[in-house]
Amino acid sequence: MPAMQAMTSGSVTRSVIRFSLPLLLGNLLQQTYNIVDTIIVGKFLGNHALAAVGATGSITYLFYTLCIGLAIGAGILIAQSFGANDITGVRRHLVNSAVVTAAFGIGISLLSVVFARPVLIWLRVPDYLLDDAVSYMAIACAGTICVAAYNWINAVMRALGNAVTPLVFLGVATAINVVLDLLFVVNFSIGVAGAAIATVISQGLSALGCILYCLHKYPELRPHREELRPDASRIRRCIRTGIPIALQNGLIAVSMVALQSVTNTFGSMIMAAYTVSMRVEQFVQQPFSSINAAMSTFTGQNIGAGQTDRAVKGLKVGIRISSILAVVVLLVFFAFGKPILRLFVSGEAVISIGYTALLITGCFYIPLGAIHTFRGFLNGAGDTDYALVNGIAEVVCRVGFSLVFTRIAAIGYWGIWITTSITWTATAAVSVLRYWGGKWRQKANVPEGKCAETAKFS
């Protein structure tokens, strides 16, 4: 396994690209993980079971996103301490972020199990799907603590410049999940509950294995006795840093639900075209998401080291890389858009609409890349409050523009994808304005008091 990597010296471009690549592979692996899970449930349990699992998707995502946001917040603080070569600060943030992660993970697990049925009834899940949906959600959400621990240790490792170890353990989790899915769903015939159990076990084993490995491999991370005591100020800081990111993800999810509701009014063909275009877009988003995560770590470490100019250079490199990727993806869509769509759907009418939709949104991937790059930079600098502003901007734009454009006769259902494109452009503009406003400079928290213990991580 690779050593932890300080990103405070050497080539900026090489640092960003080298760190982004394993993150990209991990994101693509995560998408494969989800698709294989869906295929097994759909193939062996049928459409009703698949619909029951799908009915829980939005609510389980909202539960998970709080833990993920807190993990990202912890990673930002640890990256800043690591950049400052403050090893004691790293360990203290490690301990206190673990306390926060465990508390929220356990709390959300308990609440989601107790309220699984009432929540799904409130979401109007059909009666014939309700029992399976409740079973899946109760088990999957009971394992929120596993999801929280998994994302926490990943965020910690990435903050310390090690993006490969999380990738390896994600690969292990994917393999375990597939094997357990087949075992519980096919051999033991447990149904959708088996799929949920497989996911929880694979996440839990992967999280535990990664934590134990890292503590063994990197003895510098093992807290000293006096560092094990929870620190209220650090706990508050961890929550304050992570909550806006969690709320941003939740708001974006809400805006997507609102756009889906508008899409549903145009009938099954447009719904199918929208669904398939979104599936393609999920893969397209992965390189931009990887740059986002890389920028967050790069910026956090360099802000911690007091190298603001280098952090800004990283931002410029990230913008260039994301812009090049945006142009390449658009050219791929022009040349291979229809064959790509045929992997998901067979109807030519749907493929034709979906192809045009990909070209519409593809012309706006440069703003999409800018959103991810600026978001990663601002998060890494400690300006996580902007994440909430970003989420609000997406909700306002996606809901408002969809209601306007889809009601213009000359635009009609194309307003769905035009809404997405303009939303990206408007949100990118807000991101640029936030950066130019310089508020991030005031919030760039260099870890307090570089301690005398300055041994290097190895």
C-alpha positions in Angstrom: 0.0 0.0 0.0 1.2 3.5 -0.7 2.4 5.9 2.0 0.5 9.0 3.0 1.2 11.8 0.6 1.7 15.4 1.4 0.5 17.5 -1.6 2.3 20.7 -0.4 5.3 20.4 -2.7 6.2 19.3 -6.2 4.2 19.7 -9.5 0.7 21.0 -8.8 -0.7 19.4 -12.0 0.9 16.0 -11.3 -0.3 16.1 -7.7 -3.9 16.7 -8.7 -4.0 14.2 -11.5 -2.2 11.4 -9.6 -4.6 11.8 -6.7 -7.7 12.1 -8.9 -7.2 8.8 -10.8 -7.7 6.4 -7.9 -10.7 8.5 -6.8 -12.2 8.1 -10.3 -11.6 4.4 -10.3 -13.3 4.2 -6.9 -16.3 6.2 -8.1 -16.7 4.0 -11.2 -16.4 0.9 -9.0 -19.1 2.3 -6.7 -21.4 2.8 -9.8 -20.7 -0.8 -10.8 -21.4 -1.9 -7.3 -24.9 -0.3 -7.4 -25.7 -1.6 -10.9 -24.7 -5.2 -10.0 -26.9 -5.0 -6.9 -29.8 -3.8 -9.0 -29.3 -6.5 -11.6 -29.3 -9.3 -9.0 -32.5 -8.1 -7.3 -34.2 -7.5 -10.6 -33.2 -10.7 -12.2 -33.8 -13.1 -9.4 -36.6 -11.4 -7.4 -38.5 -9.7 -10.2 -39.9 -6.2 -10.9 -41.9 -5.9 -7.8 -38.9 -6.5 -5.6 -36.8 -4.1 -7.6 -39.6 -1.5 -7.3 -39.7 -2.0 -3.5 -36.0 -1.5 -3.2 -36.2 1.5 -5.5 -39.0 3.0 -3.4 -36.6 3.4 -0.5 -33.8 5.0 -2.5 -34.5 8.7 -1.9 -35.1 8.3 1.8 -32.1 6.1 2.5 -29.9 8.5 0.5 -31.1 11.4 2.7 -30.2 9.3 5.8 -26.8 8.4 4.4 -25.9 11.8 3.2 -25.7 13.3 6.7 -23.0 10.8 7.6 -21.2 11.3 4.3 -21.3 15.1 4.9 -19.8 14.7 8.3 -17.1 12.4 7.0 -16.1 15.0 4.3 -16.1 17.7 7.1 -13.7 15.5 9.1 -11.5 15.0 6.1 -11.2 18.7 5.6 -10.0 19.4 9.1 -7.6 16.4 9.0 -6.2 17.6 5.7 -5.5 21.1 7.1 -3.8 19.6 10.1 -1.7 17.3 8.0 -0.7 20.1 5.7 0.5 22.0 8.7 2.5 18.9 9.8 0.4 19.0 13.0 0.4 15.3 13.8 -1.2 15.8 17.2 -4.0 17.8 15.6 -4.5 15.0 13.1 -4.9 12.4 15.9 -7.2 14.7 17.9 -9.5 15.3 14.9 -9.4 11.6 14.1 -10.7 10.8 17.6 -13.3 13.5 17.8 -14.6 12.9 14.2 -14.9 9.2 15.1 -17.1 10.1 18.1 -19.3 12.3 15.9 -19.5 9.6 13.2 -20.5 6.9 15.7 -23.1 9.1 17.5 -24.8 10.2 14.3 -24.5 6.7 12.7 -26.1 5.0 15.7 -28.7 7.7 16.1 -29.8 7.6 12.5 -29.8 3.8 12.5 -32.2 3.7 15.4 -34.5 6.4 14.1 -34.7 5.0 10.6 -35.6 1.5 11.9 -38.4 2.9 14.1 -39.9 5.1 11.5 -39.3 3.0 8.4 -43.0 2.1 7.9 -44.5 5.5 8.7 -42.0 7.2 6.4 -42.7 4.9 3.5 -46.5 5.2 4.0 -46.0 9.0 4.0 -44.1 8.6 0.7 -47.2 6.8 -0.7 -45.4 3.5 -1.4 -48.1 1.1 -2.8 -49.5 -1.4 -0.4 -48.4 -4.4 -2.4 -44.8 -3.1 -2.2 -44.9 -1.8 1.4 -43.8 -4.9 3.3 -40.8 -5.6 1.1 -39.8 -1.9 1.1 -40.1 -1.7 4.9 -38.0 -4.8 5.3 -35.3 -3.5 3.0 -35.2 0.0 4.5 -35.2 -1.2 8.1 -32.2 -3.5 7.5 -30.3 -1.1 5.2 -30.8 1.8 7.5 -30.0 -0.2 10.6 -26.5 -0.5 9.0 -26.1 3.2 8.6 -23.4 3.0 11.2 -21.5 0.8 8.8 -22.0 3.2 6.0 -20.9 6.1 8.3 -17.7 4.2 9.4 -16.9 3.3 5.8 -17.1 6.8 4.5 -15.3 8.2 7.5 -12.2 6.1 7.1 -12.2 6.8 3.4 -12.4 10.5 4.1 -9.5 10.2 6.6 -7.3 8.4 4.2 -8.0 10.7 1.3 -7.3 13.7 3.6 -3.9 12.3 4.3 -3.1 11.9 0.5 -3.8 8.2 0.3 -6.5 7.5 -2.3 -5.4 4.0 -3.2 -6.1 2.2 0.1 -9.8 3.2 0.1 -10.0 2.0 -3.5 -8.6 -1.4 -2.6 -11.1 -1.8 0.3 -13.9 -0.6 -2.0 -13.0 -3.4 -4.4 -13.1 -5.8 -1.5 -16.5 -4.5 -0.4 -17.8 -4.9 -4.0 -16.7 -8.5 -4.3 -18.1 -9.4 -0.8 -21.4 -7.7 -1.7 -21.8 -9.6 -5.0 -21.0 -13.0 -3.3 -23.4 -12.3 -0.4 -26.1 -11.0 -2.7 -26.0 -14.3 -4.7 -25.8 -16.3 -1.4 -28.7 -14.6 0.4 -30.9 -13.8 -2.5 -30.4 -16.9 -4.7 -29.3 -19.7 -2.5 -31.0 -18.8 0.8 -34.1 -17.2 -0.9 -34.3 -14.4 1.8 -35.6 -11.9 -0.7 -35.0 -8.2 -0.6 -33.9 -8.5 3.0 -31.0 -10.6 1.8 -29.9 -7.9 -0.5 -30.0 -5.4 2.4 -28.1 -7.7 4.7 -25.4 -8.3 2.0 -24.9 -4.5 1.6 -24.6 -3.9 5.4 -22.2 -6.8 6.0 -19.9 -5.8 3.0 -19.8 -2.2 4.1 -19.2 -3.1 7.7 -16.4 -5.6 7.0 -14.7 -3.2 4.6 -14.9 -0.4 7.1 -13.5 -2.5 9.9 -10.8 -3.9 7.7 -9.7 -0.5 6.5 -9.6 1.0 10.0 -7.6 -1.9 11.4 -5.2 -1.9 8.5 -4.6 1.9 8.7 -3.9 1.8 12.5 -1.5 -1.1 11.9 0.2 0.4 8.8 0.4 3.9 10.2 1.3 3.9 13.9 1.5 7.7 13.8 -2.4 7.6 13.7 -2.8 5.7 17.0 -4.0 8.2 19.5 -2.1 8.7 22.7 -3.9 8.1 26.0 -4.5 11.9 26.7 -5.8 12.3 23.1 -8.7 9.8 23.6 -10.7 12.2 25.6 -13.5 13.8 23.5 -12.9 17.6 22.9 -16.2 19.5 22.8 -14.7 22.3 20.6 -13.3 19.9 18.1 -16.6 18.0 18.0 -18.5 21.2 17.3 -16.0 22.2 14.6 -16.4 18.8 12.9 -20.2 19.1 13.0 -20.1 22.7 11.8 -17.9 21.8 8.9 -19.8 18.7 7.8 -23.5 19.7 8.3 -23.6 22.3 5.4 -22.2 19.7 3.0 -24.8 17.1 4.2 -27.6 19.7 3.8 -26.3 20.6 0.3 -26.6 16.9 -0.8 -30.0 16.7 0.7 -31.2 19.8 -1.1 -29.8 18.6 -4.4 -31.7 15.3 -3.9 -34.9 17.3 -3.3 -34.4 19.4 -6.4 -33.9 16.2 -8.5 -37.2 14.7 -7.1 -38.9 18.0 -8.1 -37.6 17.8 -11.6 -38.6 14.1 -11.8 -42.1 15.1 -10.9 -42.2 17.5 -13.8 -40.8 14.9 -16.1 -43.6 12.4 -15.1 -46.2 14.8 -16.6 -44.9 14.1 -20.1 -45.6 10.4 -20.2 -43.7 7.1 -20.3 -41.5 7.9 -23.4 -40.1 11.1 -22.0 -39.7 9.5 -18.6 -37.7 6.7 -20.1 -35.5 9.1 -22.1 -34.9 11.1 -19.0 -34.1 8.0 -16.9 -31.6 6.7 -19.5 -29.9 10.1 -20.0 -29.6 10.4 -16.2 -27.9 7.0 -16.0 -25.4 8.0 -18.6 -24.8 11.3 -16.8 -24.1 9.4 -13.5 -21.0 7.9 -15.1 -20.1 11.2 -16.8 -20.2 13.0 -13.4 -17.6 10.6 -11.9 -14.5 12.4 -13.3 -15.8 15.7 -12.1 -16.6 14.3 -8.7 -13.0 12.9 -8.5 -11.6 16.3 -9.2 -13.9 17.7 -6.5 -12.5 15.3 -3.9 -8.9 15.9 -5.1 -9.3 19.6 -4.9 -10.7 19.4 -1.4 -7.7 17.4 -0.1 -5.1 19.5 -2.1 -6.6 22.8 -0.9 -7.0 21.6 2.7 -3.4 20.4 2.9 -2.0 23.6 1.3 -4.2 25.9 3.4 -3.0 24.1 6.4 0.6 24.6 5.3 0.0 28.3 4.8 0.5 28.0 1.0 -2.6 29.9 -0.2 -1.0 30.7 -3.6 -0.3 27.0 -4.2 -3.9 26.2 -3.4 -5.1 28.7 -5.9 -2.7 27.2 -8.5 -4.4 23.9 -7.8 -7.8 25.5 -8.5 -6.6 26.7 -11.9 -5.2 23.3 -12.7 -8.5 21.7 -11.7 -10.5 24.1 -13.9 -8.3 23.3 -16.9 -8.6 19.5 -16.4 -12.4 19.6 -15.9 -12.8 21.8 -19.0 -10.7 19.4 -21.2 -12.8 16.5 -19.9 -16.0 18.3 -20.7 -15.0 18.8 -24.3 -13.9 15.2 -24.7 -17.2 13.9 -23.3 -19.2 16.1 -25.6 -17.2 14.8 -28.6 -17.8 11.2 -27.4 -21.6 11.9 -27.2 -21.6 13.3 -30.8 -19.9 10.2 -32.1 -21.2 7.4 -29.9 -24.2 8.8 -28.1 -26.8 6.5 -29.6 -24.7 3.3 -29.2 -24.2 4.2 -25.6 -27.9 4.7 -25.0 -28.7 1.3 -26.7 -26.8 -0.3 -23.8 -29.7 0.8 -21.6 -32.8 0.9 -23.8 -34.0 -0.5 -27.2 -36.8 1.8 -28.3 -35.5 4.0 -31.2 -37.8 6.9 -30.3 -36.5 7.0 -26.8 -32.9 6.7 -28.0 -33.4 9.6 -30.4 -34.8 11.8 -27.6 -32.1 10.7 -25.2 -29.4 11.4 -27.8 -30.5 15.0 -28.3 -30.9 15.4 -24.5 -27.2 14.3 -24.0 -26.1 16.8 -26.6 -28.0 19.6 -24.9 -26.6 18.9 -21.4 -23.2 18.0 -22.9 -22.7 21.5 -24.1 -22.8 22.6 -20.5 -20.3 20.2 -18.9 -17.8 23.0 -18.6 -20.0 24.8 -16.0 -20.7 21.4 -14.4 -17.0 20.8 -14.1 -16.5 24.3 -12.7 -19.1 23.6 -10.0 -17.3 20.5 -8.8 -13.9 22.2 -8.9 -14.8 25.4 -7.1 -16.9 23.4 -4.6 -13.9 21.2 -3.8 -11.6 24.2 -3.4 -14.0 26.1 -1.2 -14.7 23.1 1.0 -10.9 22.4 1.4 -10.4 26.1 2.4 -12.9 25.7 5.2 -15.7 27.7 3.5 -18.2 24.8 3.8 -21.1 27.2 4.5 -21.0 27.8 0.8 -22.2 24.2 0.3 -25.5 25.2 1.7 -25.7 28.2 -0.6 -24.8 25.9 -3.5 -27.6 23.5 -2.6 -30.2 26.3 -2.3 -29.1 27.7 -5.7 -29.7 24.3 -7.3 -33.1 23.9 -5.7 -34.3 27.4 -6.7 -33.0 27.0 -10.3 -34.1 23.4 -10.9 -37.6 24.0 -9.6 -38.1 27.5 -11.0 -36.7 26.9 -14.5 -38.5 23.6 -14.9 -41.8 25.2 -14.2 -41.1 28.0 -16.7 -39.4 26.3 -19.6 -41.6 23.1 -19.8 -44.7 25.4 -20.1 -43.4 27.2 -23.1 -45.1 25.4 -26.1 -42.1 25.8 -28.4 -39.8 24.1 -25.8 -42.1 21.5 -24.1 -40.4 18.5 -22.7 -36.9 19.7 -23.9 -37.3 22.2 -21.0 -36.3 19.3 -18.7 -32.8 19.2 -20.0 -32.6 22.9 -20.7 -33.4 23.4 -17.0 -30.5 21.1 -16.0 -28.1 23.0 -18.3 -29.1 26.5 -17.1 -29.1 25.3 -13.5 -25.4 24.2 -13.9 -24.6 27.5 -15.5 -26.2 29.6 -12.8 -24.7 27.5 -10.0 -21.3 27.7 -11.6 -21.7 31.5 -11.7 -22.6 31.6 -8.0 -19.5 29.5 -7.3 -17.2 31.9 -9.2 -18.8 34.9 -7.4 -18.2 33.2 -4.0 -14.6 32.6 -4.9 -14.1 36.1 -6.1 -15.8 37.5 -3.0 -12.8 36.2 -1.0 -14.9 34.9 2.0 -13.0 31.7 1.8 -9.8 33.5 2.8 -11.4 34.5 6.1 -12.6 30.9 6.8 -9.3 29.2 5.8 -8.6 27.8 9.3 -4.9 26.9 9.7 -4.8 24.4 12.5 -4.0 26.2 15.8 -0.5 26.0 17.2 1.7 23.8 15.1 3.0 21.4 17.8 6.6 20.6 18.4 6.0 17.0 17.4 6.8 17.4 13.6 7.8 13.9 12.6 6.8 13.1 9.1 4.2 10.6 8.2 5.5 7.6 6.3 
